[in-house]
C-alpha cells in the first residue's frame, strides 16, 4: 500500500473514530447511565460504575485506533496511578486524546473539565454521571476539590488549561497550583509525548501527519506541594507561583 493510500485511509478512519467517540458518549448517556440511575441507588457506587464504564470504552476506542492504523501508543509506569489517592494528577496536554489515555488506565480518578463541554450533548451526560468537576464552579471549586481529595479521590488537571501550542513553551495557569498549595496535597506528574504533531491546538481533525504517530504516556514522580511553602507564614499565592514555575519545567516531556 502506497504512503498516499495509507494517509487517506488514516484520514477516513480518524473521521470515523471521531463519530464513534461522540455517538458512544451519547449512547452511554442515554442508555447505560440512565439504567444505572434506575437500578443503583447508592450515588457513590453509581459514580464508580460510570467511571469504570468510561475507562472501558476508552480502552476499546484506543485499541480500535491502533488496530485501524490511525495511531499507536504505549504506557510507562501507569500502574502507579492505581495507588494514587487524595492527590492531583497533573499532565501536559499535547493532543486532543490526552484525557482518554490517562482515564483508560485509571478509572477511579476524577477530572476537572472545561465548562464548554457541559453544553455538548455528547458529553454532558458523561460528565454528570462521572461526577467530574467543572472549571466554571468559581468559589466552590477549591472547597469541593479539597473535600474530594480528603475523601481519597484523585483529580486529573491539565495545568495549561488548553492544549499545548506547538513550538511554544508551556504556559501554566495557576489553578492547579492554587488547589494543591491550599489543600496541602501531593501531585503526580504525567508526561504525554507525541512523536509527531497530532490533534494539537492548531490542527483540524483531518490534518494528520504523513506517518502514524506514537503517543507515549509516562507516569513520573509524586511531589509534595508543602515543599513550596518557604515558611508556615508564607502566602499561599507565593507558594502557588513557585509551584507553577516548577510545573512549567517539569511537565516538559523528554524528546524521544
The 8 nearest C-alpha neighbors of each residue, nearest first, counted from 0:
[[1, 4, 5, 2, 3, 6, 8, 7],
 [2, 0, 4, 3, 5, 6, 7, 8],
 [1, 3, 5, 4, 6, 0, 209, 210],
 [4, 2, 6, 1, 5, 7, 209, 0],
 [3, 5, 7, 1, 6, 2, 8, 0],
 [6, 4, 8, 2, 3, 7, 9, 1],
 [5, 7, 3, 9, 8, 4, 209, 2],
 [8, 6, 10, 4, 9, 5, 3, 11],
 [7, 9, 5, 11, 6, 10, 4, 12],
 [8, 10, 12, 69, 6, 11, 7, 13],
 [9, 11, 7, 13, 8, 12, 205, 6],
 [12, 10, 8, 14, 9, 13, 7, 15],
 [11, 13, 15, 9, 14, 10, 16, 8],
 [14, 12, 10, 16, 15, 11, 9, 17],
 [13, 15, 17, 11, 12, 16, 10, 18],
 [14, 16, 12, 18, 13, 17, 19, 11],
 [17, 15, 19, 13, 18, 14, 20, 12],
 [18, 16, 20, 14, 19, 15, 13, 21],
 [17, 19, 15, 21, 16, 20, 22, 14],
 [20, 18, 16, 22, 17, 21, 23, 15],
 [19, 21, 17, 23, 18, 22, 16, 24],
 [20, 22, 24, 18, 23, 121, 19, 17],
 [21, 23, 25, 19, 24, 20, 26, 18],
 [24, 22, 26, 20, 25, 21, 19, 27],
 [23, 25, 27, 121, 21, 22, 26, 122],
 [24, 26, 121, 22, 28, 23, 27, 29],
 [27, 25, 23, 29, 28, 24, 30, 22],
 [26, 28, 31, 24, 25, 30, 29, 32],
 [27, 29, 124, 25, 32, 26, 30, 125],
 [30, 28, 26, 27, 25, 33, 31, 32],
 [29, 31, 33, 27, 26, 28, 32, 34],
 [32, 30, 27, 34, 33, 28, 35, 29],
 [31, 33, 35, 28, 34, 30, 27, 36],
 [34, 32, 36, 35, 31, 30, 29, 37],
 [35, 33, 37, 31, 36, 32, 38, 30],
 [36, 34, 32, 39, 38, 33, 37, 45],
 [35, 37, 33, 34, 39, 38, 32, 40],
 [38, 36, 34, 35, 39, 33, 40, 32],
 [37, 39, 35, 36, 34, 40, 33, 45],
 [40, 38, 35, 41, 36, 45, 37, 44],
 [39, 41, 42, 38, 36, 37, 45, 44],
 [40, 42, 44, 43, 39, 45, 46, 36],
 [43, 41, 45, 44, 46, 40, 39, 36],
 [44, 42, 46, 45, 41, 47, 48, 40],
 [45, 43, 47, 46, 41, 42, 48, 39],
 [44, 46, 42, 48, 43, 47, 39, 49],
 [45, 47, 49, 43, 129, 44, 48, 42],
 [48, 46, 44, 50, 49, 45, 51, 43],
 [49, 47, 51, 45, 50, 46, 52, 44],
 [48, 50, 46, 52, 47, 51, 129, 128],
 [51, 49, 53, 47, 52, 129, 48, 106],
 [50, 52, 106, 54, 48, 53, 49, 55],
 [53, 51, 49, 55, 50, 54, 48, 56],
 [52, 54, 50, 56, 51, 55, 57, 49],
 [55, 53, 103, 57, 51, 106, 52, 56],
 [56, 54, 58, 52, 57, 53, 51, 59],
 [55, 57, 59, 53, 58, 54, 60, 52],
 [58, 56, 60, 54, 103, 59, 55, 99],
 [59, 57, 55, 61, 103, 60, 56, 62],
 [58, 60, 56, 62, 57, 61, 63, 55],
 [61, 59, 57, 63, 58, 62, 56, 64],
 [62, 60, 64, 58, 63, 59, 57, 65],
 [63, 61, 65, 59, 64, 60, 66, 58],
 [62, 64, 66, 60, 61, 65, 67, 59],
 [65, 63, 61, 69, 67, 62, 66, 70],
 [64, 66, 62, 68, 71, 63, 70, 67],
 [67, 65, 63, 68, 64, 62, 69, 61],
 [66, 68, 64, 65, 69, 63, 12, 9],
 [67, 69, 65, 66, 70, 64, 9, 211],
 [70, 68, 9, 64, 67, 65, 211, 13],
 [71, 69, 212, 211, 65, 68, 64, 213],
 [70, 72, 213, 65, 212, 214, 211, 69],
 [73, 71, 214, 213, 215, 70, 74, 65],
 [72, 74, 215, 216, 214, 75, 71, 213],
 [73, 75, 216, 215, 217, 77, 76, 72],
 [76, 74, 217, 77, 216, 218, 73, 215],
 [75, 77, 218, 78, 79, 217, 74, 219],
 [76, 78, 79, 80, 218, 75, 74, 104],
 [77, 79, 80, 76, 81, 104, 82, 75],
 [80, 78, 77, 81, 82, 76, 83, 218],
 [79, 81, 83, 78, 82, 77, 105, 218],
 [80, 82, 79, 78, 83, 105, 77, 107],
 [83, 81, 80, 79, 84, 78, 105, 153],
 [84, 82, 80, 81, 153, 86, 79, 85],
 [83, 85, 151, 153, 152, 86, 82, 148],
 [84, 86, 148, 151, 152, 153, 149, 150],
 [87, 85, 153, 185, 184, 84, 186, 148],
 [86, 88, 186, 154, 153, 155, 89, 187],
 [87, 89, 155, 187, 186, 154, 156, 188],
 [90, 88, 156, 188, 157, 155, 187, 189],
 [91, 89, 189, 157, 190, 188, 92, 250],
 [90, 92, 250, 157, 190, 191, 93, 159],
 [91, 93, 162, 163, 94, 97, 90, 157],
 [94, 92, 163, 162, 199, 91, 191, 192],
 [95, 93, 199, 198, 96, 97, 92, 197],
 [94, 96, 198, 97, 199, 93, 162, 98],
 [97, 95, 99, 94, 98, 100, 198, 93],
 [98, 96, 100, 99, 94, 95, 92, 101],
 [97, 99, 101, 100, 96, 102, 95, 103],
 [98, 100, 96, 102, 97, 101, 103, 57],
 [101, 99, 97, 103, 98, 102, 96, 104],
 [100, 102, 98, 103, 104, 99, 105, 97],
 [103, 101, 105, 104, 99, 106, 54, 100],
 [102, 104, 54, 57, 58, 100, 101, 105],
 [105, 103, 102, 101, 106, 77, 100, 54],
 [106, 104, 102, 107, 103, 108, 81, 80],
 [107, 105, 51, 54, 50, 102, 108, 104],
 [106, 108, 105, 50, 109, 47, 51, 153],
 [109, 107, 153, 154, 106, 105, 152, 110],
 [110, 108, 154, 131, 155, 153, 107, 152],
 [109, 111, 155, 154, 131, 112, 132, 156],
 [110, 112, 132, 133, 156, 131, 134, 155],
 [113, 111, 133, 110, 134, 132, 114, 131],
 [112, 114, 115, 116, 134, 133, 111, 117],
 [113, 115, 116, 117, 135, 133, 134, 112],
 [114, 116, 113, 117, 118, 119, 112, 135],
 [117, 115, 119, 118, 114, 113, 122, 123],
 [116, 118, 123, 115, 119, 114, 122, 126],
 [119, 117, 116, 115, 123, 120, 114, 122],
 [118, 120, 116, 121, 122, 117, 123, 115],
 [121, 119, 123, 122, 118, 25, 124, 117],
 [122, 120, 25, 24, 21, 119, 123, 22],
 [121, 123, 125, 119, 124, 120, 24, 126],
 [124, 122, 117, 126, 120, 125, 119, 121],
 [123, 125, 28, 127, 126, 122, 128, 121],
 [126, 124, 122, 128, 127, 123, 28, 129],
 [127, 125, 129, 123, 124, 131, 128, 130],
 [126, 128, 130, 124, 125, 129, 123, 131],
 [127, 129, 125, 130, 126, 124, 49, 46],
 [128, 130, 46, 126, 50, 127, 131, 49],
 [131, 129, 127, 128, 126, 46, 132, 109],
 [132, 130, 110, 126, 129, 109, 111, 133],
 [131, 133, 111, 110, 112, 134, 130, 109],
 [132, 134, 112, 135, 111, 114, 136, 113],
 [135, 133, 136, 113, 114, 112, 111, 132],
 [134, 136, 137, 133, 114, 113, 140, 132],
 [137, 135, 140, 134, 139, 133, 138, 132],
 [138, 136, 135, 139, 140, 134, 141, 133],
 [137, 139, 140, 136, 141, 142, 135, 143],
 [138, 140, 137, 142, 136, 141, 143, 144],
 [141, 139, 143, 136, 137, 138, 142, 144],
 [140, 142, 144, 143, 139, 178, 145, 138],
 [143, 141, 145, 144, 139, 140, 146, 138],
 [142, 144, 146, 140, 145, 141, 139, 147],
 [143, 145, 141, 147, 142, 146, 140, 148],
 [146, 144, 142, 148, 143, 147, 182, 149],
 [147, 145, 143, 149, 144, 148, 142, 150],
 [148, 146, 150, 144, 149, 152, 145, 143],
 [147, 149, 85, 152, 151, 150, 145, 146],
 [150, 148, 146, 151, 147, 85, 145, 152],
 [151, 149, 147, 148, 152, 146, 85, 145],
 [152, 150, 85, 148, 84, 149, 147, 153],
 [151, 153, 148, 85, 84, 147, 150, 154],
 [152, 154, 86, 84, 108, 85, 87, 109],
 [155, 153, 109, 87, 110, 108, 88, 152],
 [154, 156, 110, 88, 87, 89, 109, 111],
 [157, 155, 89, 111, 158, 88, 110, 154],
 [156, 158, 90, 159, 89, 160, 91, 92],
 [159, 157, 160, 171, 172, 175, 156, 89],
 [160, 158, 171, 161, 157, 172, 170, 162],
 [161, 159, 158, 157, 172, 162, 171, 156],
 [162, 160, 159, 163, 92, 157, 200, 158],
 [161, 163, 92, 200, 93, 164, 199, 94],
 [164, 162, 93, 92, 165, 200, 161, 169],
 [163, 165, 200, 167, 162, 166, 199, 201],
 [166, 164, 167, 163, 199, 200, 196, 201],
 [165, 167, 164, 168, 163, 169, 196, 93],
 [166, 168, 165, 164, 169, 163, 170, 200],
 [169, 167, 170, 166, 164, 163, 247, 165],
 [170, 168, 247, 171, 167, 163, 159, 251],
 [169, 171, 159, 168, 172, 247, 163, 158],
 [172, 170, 159, 158, 247, 169, 243, 173],
 [171, 173, 159, 158, 174, 160, 170, 175],
 [172, 174, 176, 175, 177, 243, 171, 239],
 [175, 173, 177, 176, 172, 178, 158, 239],
 [176, 174, 178, 177, 158, 173, 179, 156],
 [175, 177, 239, 179, 173, 178, 174, 243],
 [178, 176, 174, 239, 180, 179, 175, 181],
 [177, 179, 175, 181, 176, 180, 182, 141],
 [178, 180, 176, 182, 184, 177, 181, 183],
 [181, 179, 183, 177, 182, 224, 178, 176],
 [180, 182, 178, 183, 179, 177, 235, 184],
 [183, 181, 179, 184, 180, 145, 178, 177],
 [184, 182, 180, 181, 179, 225, 224, 185],
 [185, 183, 182, 179, 86, 224, 223, 186],
 [184, 186, 223, 86, 222, 224, 87, 221],
 [187, 185, 87, 222, 221, 86, 88, 188],
 [186, 188, 221, 88, 220, 89, 87, 222],
 [189, 187, 219, 89, 220, 90, 88, 221],
 [190, 188, 218, 90, 219, 217, 89, 191],
 [189, 191, 217, 252, 90, 216, 91, 250],
 [192, 190, 216, 215, 91, 217, 189, 252],
 [191, 193, 215, 214, 252, 194, 190, 216],
 [194, 192, 214, 195, 213, 215, 212, 196],
 [193, 195, 213, 212, 192, 214, 255, 196],
 [196, 194, 193, 212, 197, 208, 213, 211],
 [197, 195, 199, 193, 208, 198, 194, 207],
 [196, 198, 199, 195, 207, 94, 208, 212],
 [199, 197, 94, 95, 202, 204, 203, 200],
 [198, 200, 94, 202, 197, 201, 93, 95],
 [199, 201, 162, 164, 202, 163, 198, 94],
 [200, 202, 199, 203, 164, 198, 165, 162],
 [203, 201, 199, 198, 200, 206, 204, 197],
 [202, 204, 206, 205, 198, 201, 207, 199],
 [203, 205, 206, 198, 202, 207, 14, 13],
 [204, 206, 203, 207, 10, 14, 13, 202],
 [207, 205, 203, 204, 202, 208, 198, 197],
 [206, 208, 205, 197, 209, 10, 204, 198],
 [209, 207, 210, 196, 197, 195, 211, 206],
 [208, 210, 6, 207, 211, 2, 3, 5],
 [211, 209, 208, 212, 6, 2, 195, 207],
 [210, 212, 70, 69, 213, 208, 209, 68],
 [213, 211, 70, 195, 194, 71, 210, 214],
 [212, 214, 71, 72, 193, 194, 70, 215],
 [215, 213, 193, 72, 192, 71, 212, 73],
 [214, 216, 73, 192, 72, 191, 74, 217],
 [215, 217, 191, 74, 190, 75, 73, 192],
 [218, 216, 75, 190, 189, 74, 76, 219],
 [217, 219, 189, 76, 77, 75, 188, 190],
 [220, 218, 188, 189, 217, 221, 187, 190],
 [221, 219, 188, 187, 222, 218, 189, 186],
 [220, 222, 187, 186, 188, 185, 219, 223],
 [223, 221, 186, 185, 220, 224, 187, 188],
 [222, 224, 185, 225, 226, 186, 184, 221],
 [223, 225, 226, 180, 185, 227, 183, 184],
 [226, 224, 227, 223, 228, 183, 180, 184],
 [225, 227, 224, 228, 223, 229, 222, 238],
 [228, 226, 238, 225, 224, 229, 242, 241],
 [227, 229, 238, 230, 226, 225, 233, 231],
 [230, 228, 233, 227, 231, 226, 238, 232],
 [231, 229, 233, 232, 228, 234, 227, 226],
 [230, 232, 233, 228, 229, 234, 225, 235],
 [231, 233, 230, 234, 229, 228, 235, 238],
 [232, 234, 230, 231, 228, 229, 235, 237],
 [233, 235, 236, 237, 232, 238, 228, 231],
 [236, 234, 238, 237, 239, 233, 180, 181],
 [235, 237, 239, 234, 238, 240, 177, 180],
 [238, 236, 240, 239, 235, 234, 241, 233],
 [237, 239, 235, 241, 227, 228, 240, 236],
 [240, 238, 176, 242, 236, 177, 237, 241],
 [239, 241, 237, 243, 238, 242, 236, 244],
 [242, 240, 238, 244, 239, 243, 245, 227],
 [241, 243, 245, 239, 244, 240, 176, 238],
 [244, 242, 246, 240, 245, 241, 176, 239],
 [243, 245, 247, 241, 242, 246, 240, 248],
 [244, 246, 242, 243, 248, 247, 249, 241],
 [245, 247, 249, 243, 248, 244, 250, 242],
 [248, 246, 244, 245, 249, 250, 169, 171],
 [247, 249, 246, 245, 250, 251, 244, 169],
 [248, 250, 246, 251, 247, 245, 252, 188],
 [251, 249, 246, 91, 248, 247, 252, 190],
 [250, 252, 249, 248, 253, 247, 190, 91],
 [253, 251, 190, 250, 192, 254, 191, 249],
 [252, 254, 255, 251, 192, 190, 250, 191],
 [255, 253, 252, 192, 194, 251, 193, 191],
 [254, 253, 194, 192, 193, 252, 215, 213]]
